[in-house]
């Protein structure tokens, strides 16, 4: 449905989007993930024909964004970060105007307006002036505007930004329920949002594509190289952490043992192995045979956030900006949980 | 073409939803009424004087009422036109609705012409209000309607040009005040550019004088349909709208 090849956007001083390639199948929800300033909005703007690419190609439903922009525009619904509302209009007036702009008319338009009013739960503000609506309602009117002409592709730029937790959940549910009829790309810097709503993730950072995979695979990938957390404790007295560590290292299949947390009487180790499931028994036996207690053993849970940080870690040297972005990620995590 | 009307109707709608349109119309009606009252008063005075002195002054409604009146209207336009055009694109840029227009299946040309046309129609509405006064001229006098029509055509063309320039300037900023002030400055300069011809006859002075809207309005005010001046206005309208299109396009490359 969407094909992007080597898409690049250069400005006078910087490159906002740097040779990005990906494709999206019909009916999928794809999360476009990255810290603020990663190039998400720029990429979306190129897909919606708002910005022309500096080089590379992008096509929507088989139409190139540069060669046949009108055809592309007919097939996309776009919700920019700030919902594009004419604040002096009433909701119904606004939808009427947008519908006509998108080429709808007559009974068709009336029917679609009735549909989106119901679908986005904005019937009760139908005759209200947009400027007087709350942020949540404005966002929903923005979404209604995007799906009004029943486009093949929906492009949503941070659709849940600035909403309260209840509104966030409602919006996510709404987006999920739209997935059957539309191909959806949504950008976000909130990881749980992607985990909850999307099937596929495209991670970009500083304009470059970091990873593109299904949410499922991405988590597996991180877990495959993943590790087991062990809490080992002495029955009495103090635990010889160094001895415990070397014992664990001798277990066949273990590649690395890291000391995570040390107390006089107990220590937490992170054990990395090629196949963490197969060696769990060996690890347990080793600990118990050595006369220690095994307080806890669990898979080191990997959230998308960690994957994200791992994948973008290479560029962490750049300092301030990534500190900022991980700050916003932590914030996002808090907000979502 | 259909899209052009959709945009135009939406623009007119926003003029009339906010107090802008009513304010402009009211201001124009009051100021025009004042001018009319004064000029007619002066004209009457001359008429009375000519009777008491027993000499017949050449009294002509077209020459002595309509012509100065029309020139005054074109001055009022200078002040009101920036107020009409300043929000056209600046507001869309500020609120982000420009993204909606730019990602809808509408051509830039349709957006620009739709907006410009809405501003011209609002100006036309103002001119229509002046008819309330002119009706009395026809009722109690017998002015020739043809020069009047030509003068109003001139007003329309001149306003069309200044509105096109204002539309262009509105694409350059997201701040309405800046757009309005800059438009006023440019309109004023285009107005007075003709002054240089008073003391200078070099080539540059001729060019400046030619660019002045005042130079091209003279014949219209007299009621003479001058093709040369009409062509000037029409090409200036095209030029202004062309600049608007370029500016909108460059917005996309820069933003």
Interface residues (C-beta under 8 A of the other chain):
Chain A: X11 X45 X48 X49 X50 X51 X52 X70 X73 X74 X76 X78 X80 X82 X83 X84 X85 X86 X87 X88 X89 X93 X97 X98 X100 X101 X102 X103 X145
Chain B: X3 X6 X7 X10 X13 X14 X17 X18 X95 X96 X97 X98 X99 X100 X101 X102 X103 X104 X105 X106 X107 X252 X253 X254 X255
